């Protein structure tokens, strides 16, 4: 597993936590006009094959909850996991050629 410093990169766990918080918010929201949540992944680490199945399980839950997953991949190579997650949930996948223009990508797509 790839480490950043002394902490492992855990995309599946972070997606699972995001879905739990969104689910909790959607259950407690009583207003007539509900918000449409989105998840934005900003990744600077490579995919971990050990996390593929838990990550895709979370993606399928996101599809079921109708929550799009947007991903900005800042690595040298494209991330098949994040691209698949964005495609399945009808989100946006961005792999910028020049990560130095990161702020411009955010302003254009959001």
C-alpha positions as CSV (number, residue, x, y, z in Angstrom):
1,X,0.0,0.0,0.0
2,X,1.3,3.4,-0.9
3,X,2.1,5.7,2.0
4,X,2.1,9.5,2.2
5,X,4.3,10.2,5.2
6,X,3.3,7.5,7.7
7,X,-0.4,7.3,6.7
8,X,-1.7,4.9,4.0
9,X,-3.7,6.2,1.1
10,X,-7.3,5.0,1.6
11,X,-9.7,6.1,-1.1
12,X,-12.3,3.5,-0.3
13,X,-12.5,4.5,3.3
14,X,-12.8,8.2,2.5
15,X,-15.5,7.6,-0.1
16,X,-17.4,5.4,2.4
17,X,-17.2,8.2,5.0
18,X,-18.5,10.8,2.5
19,X,-21.4,8.6,1.6
20,X,-22.3,8.1,5.3
21,X,-22.2,11.8,6.0
22,X,-24.4,12.5,2.9
23,X,-26.8,9.8,3.9
24,X,-27.1,11.1,7.4
25,X,-27.7,14.7,6.1
26,X,-30.3,13.5,3.6
27,X,-32.2,11.6,6.3
28,X,-32.3,14.6,8.7
29,X,-33.1,17.2,6.0
30,X,-36.7,18.2,6.3
31,X,-36.8,21.2,3.9
32,X,-38.9,20.9,0.8
33,X,-36.1,21.9,-1.5
34,X,-33.4,19.2,-1.1
35,X,-29.8,19.7,-2.1
36,X,-28.3,17.5,-4.7
37,X,-24.9,16.3,-3.2
38,X,-21.8,15.6,-5.2
39,X,-18.5,14.1,-4.2
40,X,-15.2,15.6,-5.4
41,X,-12.0,13.5,-5.3
42,X,-8.7,15.3,-5.7
43,X,-6.1,12.6,-6.0
44,X,-2.4,12.9,-6.1
45,X,-1.6,9.3,-5.4
46,X,-1.7,6.2,-7.7
47,X,-4.4,3.5,-7.5
48,X,-4.0,0.7,-5.0
49,X,-5.2,-2.6,-6.4
50,X,-6.1,-3.9,-2.9
51,X,-8.7,-1.1,-2.6
52,X,-10.5,-1.8,-6.0
53,X,-13.3,-4.0,-4.7
54,X,-14.2,-1.9,-1.6
55,X,-13.9,1.3,-3.7
56,X,-16.2,0.0,-6.5
57,X,-18.7,-1.2,-3.9
58,X,-18.9,2.4,-2.6
59,X,-19.2,3.6,-6.2
60,X,-22.2,1.3,-6.7
61,X,-23.8,2.6,-3.5
62,X,-23.2,6.1,-4.9
63,X,-25.0,5.1,-8.1
64,X,-27.9,3.8,-6.0
65,X,-28.1,7.1,-4.0
66,X,-27.8,9.1,-7.3
67,X,-24.7,11.0,-6.1
68,X,-22.2,11.8,-8.9
69,X,-18.5,11.4,-8.2
70,X,-16.2,14.0,-9.7
71,X,-12.5,13.4,-9.8
72,X,-9.4,15.4,-10.5
73,X,-6.4,13.3,-11.0
74,X,-3.1,15.1,-10.5
75,X,-0.8,12.0,-11.1
76,X,1.4,11.4,-14.2
77,X,-0.9,8.5,-15.4
78,X,-4.6,8.4,-15.6
79,X,-6.4,6.6,-12.8
80,X,-8.7,3.8,-14.1
81,X,-10.4,3.6,-10.7
82,X,-11.4,7.2,-10.5
83,X,-12.3,7.4,-14.2
84,X,-14.6,4.4,-13.8
85,X,-16.2,5.9,-10.7
86,X,-16.9,9.1,-12.5
87,X,-18.3,7.4,-15.5
88,X,-20.6,5.1,-13.6
89,X,-22.0,7.9,-11.4
90,X,-22.3,10.4,-14.3
91,X,-19.7,12.6,-12.8
92,X,-16.7,14.5,-14.3
93,X,-13.2,13.0,-14.6
94,X,-10.4,15.5,-15.2
95,X,-6.7,14.5,-15.7
96,X,-5.0,17.9,-16.3
97,X,-1.9,18.0,-18.5
98,X,-0.4,20.8,-16.4
99,X,-1.3,20.4,-12.6
100,X,0.0,24.0,-12.1
101,X,-3.2,25.3,-13.5
102,X,-5.3,23.4,-10.9
103,X,-7.2,26.5,-9.8
104,X,-8.3,27.2,-13.4
105,X,-9.6,23.7,-13.8
106,X,-11.7,24.1,-10.7
107,X,-13.1,27.4,-11.9
108,X,-14.0,26.1,-15.3
109,X,-15.7,22.9,-14.2
110,X,-17.3,24.2,-11.1
